[in-house]
Amino acid sequence: MNARAFVELVRAPAALTVLGDTVAGAAAAGEPLRRKRLLLPLASASFYWAGMALNDWADRGIDAVERPERPIPSGRVSPGTALGVASGLTLAGLGIATAADGRRGLRAAVPVAGAVWAYDTWLKRTAAAPLAMAACRAFDVLMGGRARLAAATVGLHTLGVTALSAGEVHGGSRAVARASVAGTAVSAGLAVSGEAKPAHRAAAAGFAASFLATAGKPQLDAATKPSARLVRKATVGGIHGMVPLQAALAARHGAVRSAALLAGVLPLAGKLARKVSPT
């Protein structure tokens, strides 16, 4: 397997959108990432890449018809190799989380790994798929700290993005797109609600506005005309919107510097998405 095939298999650049999960969770829990705990975003990236490889392994039959350009149906990666990559990256994620936060890190990482495997191998083919993916991201936030509202905020947005993404190939429905817009709006509200210093609230509001522009605008377009092209665009916007949402959550809880660093990832993610699709 060459480097290009690996990058496409795991959607490598898209992992930039999960680095802020644990940052937001840690800030919301009052435990900003320091020292070894700075490794936790790398655990998130490992689990994300594992999920993408496992996704392609599980969907190899469907992809042969709908997305023959993907690494497995195109013959550039064998199914066995993809499954091995997914397994190895899952173990890496568990190991990194343990190195970062000891037993607590491992206990928090196990639900992330379990949710990823359950989603890709089973739940994604059921009506529970959006909820299952939302659980993956919520557990990832909780890996950073016990911050249930922050986890629910990211999970709610993920729920809408996942539900909408089902129409990427054949087009979606206006009702689902509108529900995604509503979920994005509620997530933005949750990100800035609650007690905060004025400066922190102002920073959070700015990041929340960026979130609405990044994720909400393409979702509104899809709600008007849910063609496959616009649904794909809205899905990408929703994925990239995770970054300013995480930044808003971190900023409201006082981690403004970390939020600014996260926000700086968004232009890079957008640029790389033009070379390797995150979906």
Secondary structure, 3 states (H helix, E strand, C coil): CCHHHHHHHHCHHHHHHCHHHHHHHHHHCCCCCCHHHHHHHHHHHHHHHHHHHHHHHHCHHHHHHHCCCCCCCCCCCCHHHHHHHHHHHHHHHHHHHHHHHHHHHHHHHHHHHHHHHHHHHCHHHCCCHHHHHHHHHHHHHHHHCCCHHHHHHHHHHHHHHHHHHCCCCCCCCHHHHHHHHHHHHHHHHHHHCCCCCHHHHHHHHHHHHHHHHHHHHHHHHHHHCCCHHHHHHHHHHHHHHHHHHHHHHHHHCCCHHHHHHHHCHHHHHHHHHCCCCCC
